[in-house]
């Protein structure tokens, strides 16, 4: 997967289309990510003692990786990701639009 934790991304399809946020978790087995304050769902929880009361909590649900695009800091737009090998042999991700390094 080309998306990593703390990347700034934009949702491009679905009910959350157009929203941007930071990636909180990457779920490699499901090819999905969790983005802060997007795709909020309500979960009913049982009480687990005095420290954790029961009730309805809102939390972020996962979004499939094909439905998001990474945001370039220079372009300030969602872009496709390319790869480049530096002179020292290190591979980095680059913006396909402006050739700026994303890492």
MARGU-563393 format. One record per residue: x, y, z of N, C-alpha, C, O, CB in turn. Coordinates in steps of 0.05 Angstrom, whole numbers, padded with zeros to 5 digits, always signed. Atoms other than C-alpha are relative to their C-alpha. Last residue first. Glycine has a CB too. Example, Ala and Ser with C-alpha at 12.3 -4.5 7.8 and 13.67 -1.06 7.14 Angstrom:
<atoms>
-00016-00024-00001+00273-00021+00143-00015+00022+00014-00005+00044+00018+00009+00009-00029 +00018-00024+00000+00246-00090+00156+00018+00024+00000+00039+00024+00013-00020+00001+00025 
</atoms>
This chain:
<atoms>
-00011+00011-00024+00166+00232+00046+00015+00021+00017+00025+00014+00038+00017-00023-00005 +00021+00002-00020+00122+00265-00006+00010-00010+00027-00004-00007+00047-00023-00017-00010 -00002+00023-00018+00179+00289-00051-00023+00001+00021-00027+00022+00033+00027-00002+00013 -00010-00006-00028+00158+00341-00103-00001-00026+00016-00018-00043+00013-00019+00021+00013 -00026+00014-00005+00153+00318-00177+00012+00006+00028+00035+00002+00032+00020+00008-00021 -00021-00020-00003+00098+00371-00189+00028-00012+00005+00047+00003+00008-00007+00020+00022 +00006-00025+00012+00040+00329-00215+00024+00020+00000+00030+00032-00020-00024+00013+00014 -00001+00003+00029+00063+00258-00203-00004+00027-00014+00003+00030-00037-00021-00020-00010 +00025-00010+00012+00079+00274-00130+00003-00002-00031+00023+00007-00042-00006+00029+00009 +00000-00027+00011+00138+00233-00105-00028+00006-00011-00044-00012-00017+00021+00003-00023 +00025-00005+00015+00147+00174-00059+00001+00028-00010+00009+00046+00004-00025-00006+00018 +00018-00019-00012+00219+00157-00039-00025+00002-00017-00025-00006-00041+00013+00028+00002 +00024-00004+00017+00266+00099-00051-00018+00019+00015-00023+00017+00039-00014-00027-00005 +00025-00002-00015+00336+00104-00020-00023+00005-00019-00021+00022-00037+00002+00022+00022 +00014+00025+00001+00395+00080-00062-00027+00000+00014-00041-00020+00014+00017-00022+00010 -00010+00017-00021+00443+00137-00044-00015-00027+00001-00009-00043+00019-00002+00014+00027 -00028+00008+00006+00431+00170-00111+00011-00019+00021+00028-00036+00015+00018+00025-00002 -00020-00021-00003+00356+00172-00099+00028-00011-00006+00031-00035-00010-00001+00012+00028 -00023+00010-00015+00306+00122-00126+00021+00022+00000+00029+00032-00021+00011-00026-00013 -00026-00008+00010+00239+00151-00146+00022-00011+00017+00019-00012+00042+00002+00032-00002 -00023+00008-00016+00168+00128-00137+00025+00008-00015+00026+00008-00039-00001-00031+00005 -00021+00013+00015+00103+00158-00162+00023-00007+00019+00023+00001+00042+00010+00018-00023 -00026+00004-00012+00039+00175-00125+00018-00014-00019+00011-00033-00032-00002-00016+00027 -00009+00027+00002-00024+00204-00156+00029-00001+00011+00043+00019+00011-00002-00011-00028 -00018+00007+00022-00048+00271-00131+00006-00030+00000+00001-00044+00020+00026+00015+00002 -00004+00028+00000-00102+00304-00088+00016-00009-00025+00010+00000-00047-00026-00016+00001 +00021+00014+00014-00090+00379-00087+00005-00030+00003+00027-00039+00008-00001+00008-00030 +00024-00003-00016-00050+00429-00047-00024-00013-00014-00046-00001-00014-00005+00030+00006 +00023-00004+00018+00002+00428-00103-00026+00007+00015-00043+00020+00004-00004-00025-00017 -00007-00022+00019+00061+00439-00055-00024+00006-00018-00031+00029-00022+00024-00008-00016 -00002-00025-00015+00034+00398+00004+00005+00023-00019-00004+00045-00014+00023-00002+00020 -00027-00011+00002+00010+00341-00040+00001+00027+00014-00017+00043+00011+00008+00003-00031 -00001-00028+00006-00053+00306-00016+00029+00009-00001+00045+00003+00017-00015+00017+00022 -00018-00015-00017-00057+00230-00020+00000+00030-00009-00002+00035-00033+00029-00012+00000 -00025-00008+00014-00117+00200-00054+00016+00017+00019+00005+00032+00036-00007+00016-00026 -00014-00023-00010-00174+00160-00023+00024+00006-00018+00034-00011-00031+00008-00003+00029 +00018-00022-00001-00228+00111-00047+00013+00026+00010+00000+00046+00015-00023-00006+00017 +00005-00009+00027-00179+00057-00070-00018+00025+00000-00021+00038-00021-00013-00022-00016 -00023-00016+00011-00152+00052+00001-00005+00010-00028+00006+00030-00036+00025-00016+00001 -00018+00015+00018-00219+00027+00028+00020+00019-00013+00014+00042-00019-00016-00015-00022 +00007-00006+00027-00247+00069+00085+00020-00015-00018+00044-00015-00012+00001+00032-00006 -00020+00001+00021-00246+00046+00157-00012+00007-00027-00036+00005-00032+00012-00028-00001 +00000+00026+00012-00294+00070+00211+00020+00001-00023+00029+00022-00032-00029-00008-00011 -00005+00001+00029-00281+00130+00256-00001-00029-00010+00009-00047+00004+00027+00012-00006 -00028+00004+00007-00314+00131+00324+00003-00002-00030-00017-00006-00044+00011-00025+00015 -00005-00004+00029-00378+00154+00357+00030-00004-00004+00047+00006+00010-00009+00029-00009 -00024-00015+00006-00398+00125+00425+00003+00003-00031-00005-00015-00046+00026-00013+00012 -00005-00001+00028-00466+00103+00449+00024+00018-00005+00025+00041+00003-00025+00012-00015 +00013-00022+00014-00470+00082+00521+00006-00001-00030+00017-00021-00040+00008+00027+00011 +00012+00007+00025-00436+00039+00573-00013+00024-00013-00015+00046-00001-00021-00022+00003 +00029+00003+00001-00390+00066+00627-00010-00008-00028+00003-00003-00048-00014+00026+00010 +00010-00001+00028-00316+00052+00627-00030-00005-00001-00039-00028-00002+00015-00021-00017 -00017-00018+00016-00282+00068+00694-00010+00003-00029-00006+00024-00042+00029-00010-00001 +00005-00028-00006-00338+00040+00737+00016+00019-00018+00008+00042-00022+00005+00006+00029 -00009-00009-00026-00337-00029+00705-00004+00030+00003-00015+00043-00015+00030-00006+00003 -00022+00017-00007-00342-00050+00632+00012+00009+00027+00036+00014+00029+00022-00001-00022 -00018-00010-00022-00409-00021+00614+00021-00021+00007+00015-00045+00008-00017+00007+00025 +00009+00009-00026-00435-00047+00547+00019+00012+00021+00042+00017+00016-00001-00031+00002 -00019+00015-00016-00420-00008+00483-00013-00007+00027-00029+00008+00038+00026+00016+00005 +00012+00003-00026-00466+00015+00427+00018-00018+00017+00024-00041+00009-00029-00012-00002 -00003+00027-00011-00425+00038+00368-00012+00000+00028-00007+00018+00044+00030-00009+00001 +00008+00002-00028-00441+00099+00325+00002-00029+00009-00008-00047-00005-00028+00012+00005 +00022+00019-00005-00404+00110+00260-00005+00000+00030+00011+00008+00046+00007-00028-00011 +00007+00004-00028-00360+00168+00234-00024-00019+00002-00044-00016-00012-00006+00027+00014 +00014+00026-00001-00335+00161+00163-00006-00007+00028-00001-00030+00037+00017-00022-00014 +00015+00007+00024-00286+00219+00172-00012-00027+00003-00001-00044+00018+00017+00002-00026 +00025-00014+00002-00261+00254+00236-00015-00005-00027-00030+00012-00036+00004+00029+00003 +00011-00014-00022-00190+00226+00230-00025+00016-00008-00025+00029-00028+00021+00019+00013 -00007-00028+00002-00178+00177+00174-00014+00015+00022-00038+00010+00028-00008+00011-00029 +00018-00015-00017-00177+00102+00183+00010+00028+00000+00033+00034+00007-00001-00013+00030 -00012-00019-00019-00146+00064+00126-00021+00012+00017-00045+00012+00010+00016+00022-00016 +00016-00022-00008-00163+00002+00084+00015+00018+00019+00036+00011+00030-00026-00010+00014 -00006-00021+00019-00129-00052+00044-00017+00025+00006-00029+00037-00012-00006-00009-00029 +00025-00007+00013-00164-00103+00090+00004+00021-00022-00016+00029-00035-00020+00011+00021 +00015+00024+00007-00101-00139+00113-00026+00005-00015-00035-00011-00031-00006-00017+00025 -00012+00013+00024-00059-00075+00110-00016-00025-00008-00019-00030-00032+00028-00009+00006 +00008+00028-00004-00103-00036+00158+00008-00015-00025-00007-00016-00045-00031-00002+00005 +00001+00014+00025-00069+00032+00161-00005-00029+00005+00010-00042+00020+00027+00004-00016 -00009+00028+00001-00084+00075+00222-00002-00010-00029-00019-00002-00044-00017-00018+00019 -00005+00009-00027-00093+00149+00238+00012-00028+00001+00031-00034+00015-00025+00001+00017 +00003+00029-00004-00088+00178+00168+00008-00008+00028+00030-00002+00037+00016-00016-00022 -00026+00014-00004-00096+00254+00170-00006-00030+00005-00025-00037+00019+00015+00012+00024 -00008+00006-00027-00157+00288+00141+00027-00015+00000+00038-00021-00020-00021-00016+00014 -00028+00006-00003-00193+00313+00080+00006-00005+00029-00008+00003+00047+00017+00024-00011 -00011-00005-00026-00266+00310+00061+00030-00007+00000+00038-00026-00013-00015-00015+00022 -00009-00027-00003-00286+00316-00012+00012+00006+00027+00025+00027+00030-00022+00019-00005 -00015-00012+00022-00328+00253-00015+00007+00029+00005-00010+00045+00013-00016-00003-00026 -00019-00019-00012-00351+00227+00053+00016+00014-00021+00037+00026-00014+00018-00015+00020 +00015-00020-00014-00413+00192+00024+00017+00022+00013+00008+00043+00019-00017-00013+00022 +00017+00008-00023-00372+00154-00026-00013+00023+00014-00012+00046+00004+00017-00015+00019 +00026+00012+00006-00314+00173-00072-00015-00007+00026-00003-00009+00047+00003-00025-00018 +00008-00007+00027-00252+00217-00071-00026-00012-00009-00038-00003-00028+00021-00008-00020 +00018+00021+00008-00234+00220+00003-00011+00008-00027-00021+00030-00031-00023-00005+00021 +00027-00010+00007-00174+00266+00011-00016-00024-00009-00007-00041-00024+00001+00022-00022 +00014+00012+00022-00108+00248+00046-00027+00013-00004-00038+00026+00013-00004-00030+00004 +00024-00016+00004-00055+00278+00091-00014-00010-00025-00001-00011-00047+00007+00030-00002 +00003-00013+00026-00006+00224+00110-00025+00016+00000-00045+00009+00013+00000-00021-00023 -00005-00028-00001+00003+00211+00185+00001+00014-00027+00008+00038-00029+00026+00006+00014 +00011-00015-00023+00005+00135+00177+00010+00029-00001+00033+00034-00009+00008-00013+00026 -00012+00006-00026+00024+00111+00107-00014+00016+00022-00029+00035+00016+00030+00006+00000 +00008-00020-00020-00009+00106+00039+00011-00009+00027+00010-00032+00034-00030+00004+00001 -00016-00024+00002+00026+00069-00017-00006+00021+00020+00008+00042+00022-00003+00012-00028 +00017-00024+00000+00000+00000+00000+00018+00025+00000+00038+00025+00013-00019+00000+00024 
</atoms>
